[in-house]
Amino acid sequence: MPIIINLDVMLAKRKMKSMDLAEQIGITPANLSILKNGKAKGVRFETLEAICKALDCKPGDIIDYVA
């Protein structure tokens, strides 16, 4: 898949655990794991916005496109 999710990179940069992020944005750790591992078929803008607010980043910092 040419869309790469760099959520683990941003979590490491912010020194935050996945569990803490999931709790802060209001999704289950399992759903965050699916997103983090690139297994998700889509992501709601609401969820993406919450992730960006929690990690103080932009969507392009966690989602990349590789041709």
C-alpha positions in Angstrom: 0.0 0.0 0.0 1.5 3.4 -1.0 0.1 5.2 2.1 2.4 5.0 5.0 1.3 5.7 8.6 4.1 7.2 10.7 2.2 7.3 14.0 4.7 5.3 15.9 7.4 7.9 14.8 5.4 10.8 16.1 4.6 8.9 19.4 8.3 8.4 19.9 9.1 12.0 19.1 6.5 13.1 21.7 7.6 10.4 24.2 4.0 9.3 24.4 2.7 5.7 24.7 0.0 4.4 22.4 -2.2 3.6 25.4 -2.0 7.2 26.6 -2.8 8.6 23.1 -5.8 6.2 22.8 -7.2 7.3 26.1 -6.6 11.0 25.3 -8.4 10.9 21.9 -11.2 8.5 23.0 -10.6 5.4 20.9 -9.7 1.9 22.0 -6.0 0.8 22.1 -7.0 -2.0 19.6 -8.3 0.5 17.1 -5.3 2.8 17.5 -3.1 -0.3 16.9 -4.9 -1.1 13.7 -4.4 2.5 12.5 -0.7 2.5 13.6 0.1 -0.7 11.8 -1.4 0.5 8.6 -4.2 -2.1 8.7 -7.1 0.5 8.8 -9.1 0.9 5.6 -9.8 4.6 6.5 -9.7 7.1 9.3 -12.3 9.7 10.3 -11.2 13.3 10.0 -12.5 13.7 13.6 -10.0 11.0 14.8 -7.2 12.5 12.7 -7.9 15.9 14.1 -7.8 14.5 17.7 -4.5 12.7 17.0 -3.0 15.9 15.6 -4.1 17.9 18.5 -2.8 15.4 21.0 0.6 15.0 19.3 0.8 18.7 18.2 1.4 17.9 14.6 -0.1 18.1 11.1 -1.7 15.2 9.2 1.3 15.1 6.9 3.5 14.4 9.8 1.8 11.0 10.4 0.4 10.1 6.9 2.8 9.8 3.9 2.3 8.7 0.3 5.0 6.7 -1.4 4.5 6.1 -5.2 
